Amino acid sequence: MAYYLGIDGGGSKTTCVLGDESSLLATVTAGGSNITRVGEAGAREALHQAIREACLVARINPQQVLRACVGAAGAGRPEIASTVRKMVAEIVAGEIEVVGDMEIALAAAFGKGPGVIVIAGTGSIVFGRDAHGKVARAGGWGFAVSDEGSAHWIGLAAVRAVLRAADEVGEDRVERDPTWPAGRLFSELKTAWSLTSLPQLARAANAKPDFAILFPAVLAVAEAGDAVARRVIADASGELAQLAGIVLRRLFTEQHSSAVPMAMAGGVFRHAAMIRELFYNDVRAANPDVVLNPEVVDPVHGALQMARRPG
């Protein structure tokens, strides 16, 4: 019996699936394994934990895995791909392929066919392939300068919105009046980060924190009708739609078929129906030929496909 591993190494979590030629035998999750975010030690721990637990569920030894495919952020850089490959090789004896996380997401959505995948999780990127195999990407240049519409971007944008409101109406009103839109958002942000004041929020935001953990708070306030939070969410959708438009123009402007398949992946889309709806409307308004899959795809299944059928 041949066994195959597919791994999606994200910034917030690592998902590992194990299967044979036709069946899914195990699915497990562990902590994040994005080296840029958690460091090499943290990435190694998460990857090893995910692999061992998947093999334990399937009742096999990691040494029995014939082939593994890992989708990792930053894998386009040879040093990142090499490091991840070495980590997995410490416990997996079989062949190991390390590719970009956008490649496994594209495979999960379209197999080897054409299409555009829009990923919004801890980070974000848009990646596409046309019918001739030409590929293009937009975004995904890192938290400091890019990753528009991601959970990190949304958290940072929410902090900025609260601080700008404090400039406009005064710190006291934002801090003490929860009925004020920015006051409601501030209340949720300070709870998420265990803070008590606006100056603390500013200091925390300048200390290179994990902005992505603020995303659930921003979404909850937006879903409750808060105008400031809803504007942040709408801006995130608009940014993702702009990135999608770039890839569409690069790959599909001269195609003869009227339908361009597109799909979504990542926790931002999975957990936020509001963003899915806004994104659909934004994309369709600018690109009426797009056919958007309403289901959020799971990239790890693309990694398993690639492990089973390399090349």
N, C-alpha and C positions, 0 to 999 in steps of 0.2 A: 504494500500500500504506500502510495506517495502522499506526502503531506506538504502543504504550502501555507506560508504566512503572509498576511498583508498588514501593514502598519501605517497609520496616519499619525505622525508626530507633530501635534499642535502646540501652541503656546500655553494653553490652559489644560489640555489633557492629551493623553496618548491612547489611541484606540487600536487594538490588535485583534485580528480575526484569523482563525486557523481553519483550514478545510482540506479535504482530499480533492480528487479530480472533479467531483460534482456536488459535494455536500458541504455545508457550513457546520463545523463541529464545535466552535467556541468563539465567543466575543467577550472581550474584557477591556476595561479602561484603567489607566493609571494617571499619574500626574503629568504635567507638561514636559515635553522633551525637545523644545526649541532651544538649541544651544545658546542663541543670542540672548534669550530671556532667562534661562535657568542655569546656564553654565554647563560645562562638560560633566561634572559630577552629578548634577541633578538630572541631566539628560540620560546618562548611563543608568542611573537608578530606575528611572521611569521605564526606559526601554526594556531593561532586564526583568523588571517586575511584570510588565505587560506580557512579555514572551513566556516567562515561566508560568504565569497564571493561566494563560491560554492553553499551554501544553498540559498543565495539570487538569484543567477541565476536560480536555480531549483524551487524557490518559495516555500521553505519549511523552517521550524524552525530546528536549529541544534538538538533540543530535540527530533525530529522525527526520527533521524538516529538510526536504529536498531543495526548496527554493524559497527565498523571502524577498519581498519588495517593500521598501520603506519610502513613503512620501514625507519629505522633510522640508520645512521652510529654509531657504538659503542653499538648497542642494545644488543650485547652479554654480556655486563656488566650489571648486575642486577640494579645497581644504575642509569644508563642511561635510561634503559627501564622503570624503575619505575617513573623517573622524566618526561619522555615524556608522559607516560600514564596519570599521574596526570594533566599535562598541557591540554591534549585533553579532559579529563573528566571534566574540568572546564566549558566546553560548550556543550559537547556531553553526553547525558544520557545513550546511549546504551552500549553494550559490546565493549571493546577496546583491540585490540591485537597489541603489539609492537614487531616487528621482525627486523632482520638485513636487511639493504638495499640490500644486495646480495640475500637474500631469495625472496624478491618480484621480483627482476630482473630474477631470475631463474624461478619463476612461470610464469612471463610474456613470457619468451622464450619457456618453455617446459611444462607448466602446472605442473603435478605431475610426469612427466616422466624423464628419464635420460638425461643428457647433461651437458655442461660446459658453464658458462656465464663469460665473461671477461668485467669488468666494468672499464672504464677510464673516470672520470669526474674531479672534483676538486681533489679527491683522486682516488685510484684504488684498486682493489681486483679481484681475480679470485675464483670462487666458482663452485663446481660441485656435481653431484649426479649420482650414477650408477643405473643399473636396479634393484638392491636389496635394494635401499634406502640409501646406504652408502654415506656419504658426505665428502668432503675435500675442503680446501681453501689454497690459497697462496697469500702472500702480504697483503696489507691493515693494516699494523701495525702502521700507523700514519705518518704524514708528516716529522718528524725529522729523522726517521730511515727507512722508507719504502715508500709505495704508488708510486712505480716505474711506469713510463710512464704516470702519471697523469698530469693534467694541472699545478699543483703546481710543480711537478718534472721537467716538461719541462721549466717552467719559471726560476727555480733555475739553471737548467743546462745551459740555455742560458746566464744568468748572469756570471756563472763560465767561459763559453767559451769566452765571451768578455774580462773578466779580464785576462784570460790566454793569449789571443792574445795580450793584452796590455803589458804583461810581455815579450812576444817574439819579438814584432816589435816596441814597444814604445807607450806610451800614446798619444803622439801627432798625430801619424799616425791614430790610431783608432778614436780619437776625431775629427780630421780635414779632413780626407779623406773618404768621404762616398762611394767612389768606391771600397775601401778595404772591403772585405767580413765582417769582424768584425765591421768595421765602419758603414756599412749599418744596421747591427743588433743593434749596440749601439744606432744609431739614433732613431730606433723604440722603444727601451726599455726606453730611456730617455724621449721620448714623453709620453709613457704610465705611467710613474711614475713622470712626470713633473720635470725632472732633467736637468742639463746642463753640467755636467762633470763626468769623470770616478771616481774621489774620492767621489763625491756625490752618484754615483751608488753603490760603495762599502759600504759606510756608510748606505745607505738605505737598502741594502741587509742584513746587520748585525743587523738591528733593528727589525727583525721578521716581515717582511711585508707580504702582500698577493701576493705571487709569481704567483698564478693562473691567476691573471688579465693580466699577460704578455703573456699568451698563444696565444691570437689572433695576437699579434704583431709578435711573433716568427713564427707562421704559415704563416702569410702574407709574411714575408721575405723569408721563405723557398719556398713558392709557386712561388715567383719571381725569384728563382734560386740561392739564396745565399748559398754558400757552407757550411758556419758555421752553419746556421740555419737548413739546410737540414740534417747535421750530427746529430744535437740535435734531430730532428724528427725521424731519422732512429734509433738512440739509444733508444728513447722512445718505438718505435715499437718492437725493439729487447728485451727490458726488459719485455714488456707485453707478448711477445711470450714465453719467458723463464718461466714466472709465469704460463702461460697456460700449458706448457709442464710438469711442476711439478704436477699439478692437474690431467692431463691425465695419467701420469705414476702411480699415486697413485690409480686411480679408474678404468682404462680401459686397463691395460697391459695384463690382462688375459681374457678379454672378447672374446667371439666367433664371435660376429657380427663385420663386417669389418667397419661399419660406426659409427663414434662418432660425435653426433651433438654438435655444438658449436655456440654461438651467442655473439654479442657485445652490450654493452649499455654504455651510458654516453656521455657527451658533446664533449669529445676529439674525439671519433669515429664519432659522429653525424656531427661535423663541419669540419672534416679533412679527405677528400677523400684520401689524400696522406698517412695518417696513416692507414686507412682501407686497402689500397692496399699493403702497406709494411707489415702490420700485417698478412694479408692473405698469402703472399709469405713466410714470416718467419715461420708461423705455419705449412703450408703445406710442406715446405722443411724438417722439422724435424718430422712431424706427418702426413704422407700421407693418413691415414685413417679418418682424420677429415673432416666433412662436415660442412662448415661455412656458416651460414645464412648471405647473403649480406646486409640484412636490419638491421638497428640499432633498437633494441627493446626499448620500453618505460616501465621502471619498474613499474610506477604507475598503469598500467593496471593489473599487477600481484597482487598489493595490493588490488585492487578492487575484483579480482577473489577470493583472500583469505578472504576478508570480506564477500563475498556472500556465500562461501563454506568453513567454518573453518575446520581445521583438515585435 
